Amino acid sequence: MALTPGDGDFSPGPVRFSFLVVANDGRPVEKPKAEVWIARGFKKRPYGRATAHLETIGVPGVSETSDAPALYVAHLRAPSPGTYWVLAKPRGSAIAGLGNLIVRRHSYSPSVGARAPDADTPTLASTHGNVSAVTTSTHPDRALYARSVAQELAAHRPFVVVFATPKFCTSLTCGPVVDVVSHVRKQCARSGVGFIHVEVYEHNDPSRGYNRWMRQWGLQSEPWVFLVGRDGRIKAKFEGSLSARELRSAVESQLLE
């Protein structure tokens, strides 16, 4: 079967590859682990192997039910630009998935280690308390709209920023990423780390295209989550869905001293 990828903006080096393996009946395979091999060509011998773990999408009891409640995440390495082949076989399943991983010389999104773009993203204060202007979420976490990216950078405070649109997300693997960020924010409430949500469309209208904050960050898809350190540099980034476990682990290892 063909793999259904959850991300696609890759550059040489370590690669976080998320994906679904979908059976003939249209249901995702949900075994806890999958063996993953990566090769430089369809008939080439794999040069790398990893174990992918099934990660929960969204927050149970908070997020809306998804057709894909979980997806696999594997950590691979792509040493140079090119098209790679990835084979994934969930343990205990007769089904395997095959797909491509296209690695460009440079990613479209800001690279890990680069300075975070100084974007004056909207807040409740800048929109005079208009919640619907800052989020399309049906259960907004107002704390995600207290400060802008520019304010956090000026304060030299570490922060997490998620670019996503809860209402208009259409991808099978998009998932309720804003719920995940809100959940981890509450878990890390005393950590001193800031958490921000930024919508992706101009005036929250998909027909008008991406807004200026998406353009400032060079983003061509959503959702994206970035972790930014006190020095204003990007410490980690996640394209597509991620679990609360993944995000909290990254916050603790990359932003907490």
Disulfide bonds with the S-S distance in Angstrom:
Cys169-Cys174 1.69
